[in-house]
């Protein structure tokens, strides 16, 4: 197989994989995530969180990641909740999102 054909096949396979992943997520979840982004930009943290949470509960991994980030740091509408952030980070990771490794808030007692 020549290089160009191999590249085209690779791209098509990647696209079809994403189509399968997103086909499993209700279309409304994608829209609610987009609503959340817009509301967040407008400074409406409470409505944004509700939108993100609805999308996240529907299984949309980008929304799960955003919910995790909100719980991780808290905002004007949501108190910081470390255990909830871990739960949502794990769901986002399982959904294919790139999530940084967990860093414990407890200092290490081991010496290098």
C-alpha positions as CSV (number, residue, x, y, z in Angstrom):
1,X,0.0,0.0,0.0
2,X,1.4,3.4,-0.9
3,X,1.9,6.0,1.8
4,X,-0.9,8.3,0.7
5,X,-3.4,5.5,0.6
6,X,-2.3,4.3,4.0
7,X,-2.7,7.8,5.4
8,X,-6.2,8.1,4.0
9,X,-7.2,4.7,5.4
10,X,-5.8,5.7,8.8
11,X,-7.8,9.0,8.8
12,X,-11.0,7.2,7.8
13,X,-10.6,4.6,10.5
14,X,-10.0,7.3,13.1
15,X,-13.1,9.2,11.9
16,X,-15.3,6.1,12.0
17,X,-14.1,5.4,15.5
18,X,-15.1,8.9,16.7
19,X,-18.5,8.5,14.9
20,X,-19.1,5.3,16.8
21,X,-18.1,6.9,20.1
22,X,-20.3,10.0,19.6
23,X,-23.2,7.9,18.1
24,X,-23.5,6.4,21.6
25,X,-24.0,9.8,23.2
26,X,-27.4,11.4,23.0
27,X,-27.3,14.5,20.7
28,X,-28.9,16.5,23.4
29,X,-25.8,15.9,25.6
30,X,-23.5,17.5,23.0
31,X,-25.9,20.5,22.8
32,X,-26.1,20.9,26.6
33,X,-22.3,20.8,26.8
34,X,-22.2,23.6,24.2
35,X,-24.8,25.5,26.2
36,X,-22.7,25.1,29.3
37,X,-19.6,26.6,27.5
38,X,-21.7,29.6,26.4
39,X,-23.2,30.1,29.8
40,X,-19.8,29.8,31.4
41,X,-18.4,32.5,29.1
42,X,-21.3,34.8,30.1
43,X,-20.4,34.3,33.7
44,X,-23.5,32.3,34.7
45,X,-21.7,29.5,36.7
46,X,-24.9,28.0,38.1
47,X,-26.7,27.5,34.8
48,X,-23.4,26.4,33.1
49,X,-22.9,23.7,35.8
50,X,-26.5,22.4,35.4
51,X,-25.9,22.2,31.6
52,X,-22.5,20.4,32.0
53,X,-24.0,18.0,34.6
54,X,-26.9,17.1,32.4
55,X,-24.5,16.3,29.5
56,X,-22.1,14.5,31.8
57,X,-24.8,12.3,33.3
58,X,-25.8,11.4,29.7
59,X,-22.3,10.0,29.2
60,X,-20.6,12.8,27.2
61,X,-17.0,12.6,28.2
62,X,-16.0,16.3,27.5
63,X,-18.8,17.4,29.9
64,X,-17.7,14.8,32.5
65,X,-14.2,16.4,32.3
66,X,-15.6,19.9,32.8
67,X,-17.7,18.7,35.8
68,X,-14.6,17.2,37.3
69,X,-12.7,20.4,36.8
70,X,-15.4,22.4,38.4
71,X,-15.6,20.1,41.4
72,X,-11.8,20.1,41.6
73,X,-11.5,23.9,42.0
74,X,-15.1,25.0,42.8
75,X,-16.6,28.2,41.5
76,X,-19.3,30.7,42.5
77,X,-22.1,28.1,42.2
78,X,-20.4,24.9,43.3
79,X,-18.3,24.1,46.3
80,X,-15.0,22.3,45.9
81,X,-15.6,18.5,46.3
82,X,-12.4,16.5,45.9
83,X,-14.2,13.0,46.0
84,X,-16.7,14.1,43.3
85,X,-13.9,15.5,41.1
86,X,-12.1,12.2,41.3
87,X,-15.3,10.3,40.3
88,X,-16.0,12.5,37.3
89,X,-12.3,12.5,36.2
90,X,-12.4,8.7,36.2
91,X,-15.6,8.7,34.1
92,X,-14.1,11.2,31.7
93,X,-10.9,9.1,31.4
94,X,-13.0,6.0,30.7
95,X,-14.9,8.0,28.0
96,X,-11.6,8.7,26.2
97,X,-10.7,12.2,27.6
98,X,-7.1,13.0,28.3
99,X,-7.0,13.5,32.0
100,X,-3.8,14.4,33.8
101,X,-2.6,11.9,36.4
102,X,-4.1,12.3,39.9
103,X,-2.0,14.4,42.3
104,X,-2.8,13.7,45.9
105,X,-3.4,16.8,48.1
106,X,-1.6,14.9,50.9
107,X,2.1,15.5,50.8
108,X,4.3,12.5,50.3
109,X,6.1,11.1,53.3
110,X,8.7,9.2,51.3
111,X,12.0,10.7,50.5
112,X,13.7,10.4,47.1
